[in-house]
Amino acid sequence: MSIGSGIATGKIILMGEHAVVYGEPAIAFPFAGAKVQVEIAESTANTLISSYFHGLLQDVPVHMENVKELLLRLQQDFQTGPFQTTIVSTIPSERGMGSSAAVAVALTRAFFDWIHHAYQKEELMQYVDFSEKIAHGNPSGIDAAAASGHDAIYFVKGQAITSFPLTIDGYLVVADTGIKGQTREAVKSVAQLFDTNSSLAHQAIQQLGQETNRAKQAIINNQLVALGQAMNQAHQALQSLGVSNTRLDHLVATARQHGAFGAKLTGGGRGGCLIVLTDTKEAAETISHILLSEGARATWMQGLGVYEHV
């Protein structure tokens, strides 16, 4: 029996979260440390097997509506019979790591593999965007672009997404605080800060944009120290915007105290994840263990200059 398989990675926002809302640049990239793997095989009925749901596709819970609608659209467009879909993911949900986009990419790749359909990236992205609009309403496209590619993504609101190679000789640790990210609340609080302390808000947003551009040049020029400094300055700006919290600040400080080149929150903040830059795999492993002992829920690692393509 033919089995189709598809893989996609999570994504990490390296720099520019929150500032991107106000026209400053952001950098994101695919994170191979956390992945989604999907298998599709012929079946007597449309069924789904995942850690969240196991049963008939028509009975999936509301929060998986995007998965159901994507699979049904693929089935309709390509006129296939019923199939069973199995999703295995190591990407935590609601942690700013692009879980829904990665699932959509892996699902579509698996479906195309199952029916032996040769596709261009544009066709893949049409289906991923369809799913993301159901999941998020008006997605920026960063998650989908990062989950489906290998390069770093440079994004400015209202402009085309561009990419550049992620080639810097270092390692990145992603650590989960164990607290669900509060993106919506954090975005709202930044908007309120513009009303109550406009100069502080403008200064922090502008600095985040400057640090993002410094980070891009540091990556292109393989300057690990400069990238770490940009990350540290960005976290300070995010703190002044009020989007960090005690747990994030403690883990960021802990990482720096134990030799990290840089550390900052990633994503919406008020929880979620932080990222840590080191020069060696050994240093990344050491800091990972320390962060776990200090309250992090889970950690992942990825080599940057030695990116593991999927």
Secondary structure, 3 states (H helix, E strand, C coil): CCEEEEEEEEEEEEECCCHHHHCCCEEEEEEEEEEEEEEEEECCCCEEECCCCEEEHHHCCHHHHHHHHHHHHHHHHHCCCCEEEEEEECCCCCCCCCHHHHHHHHHHHHHHHHCCCCCCHHHHHHHHHHHHHHHHCCCCCHHHHHHCCCCEEEECCCCCCEEECCCCCCEEEEEECCCCCCHHHHHHHHHHHHHHCHHHHHHHHHHHHHHHHHHHHHHHCCCHHHHHHHHHHHHHHHHHCCCCCHHHHHHHHHHHHCCCCEEEEECCCCCCEEEEEECCHHHHHHHHHHHHHCCCCEEEEEECCCCCCC
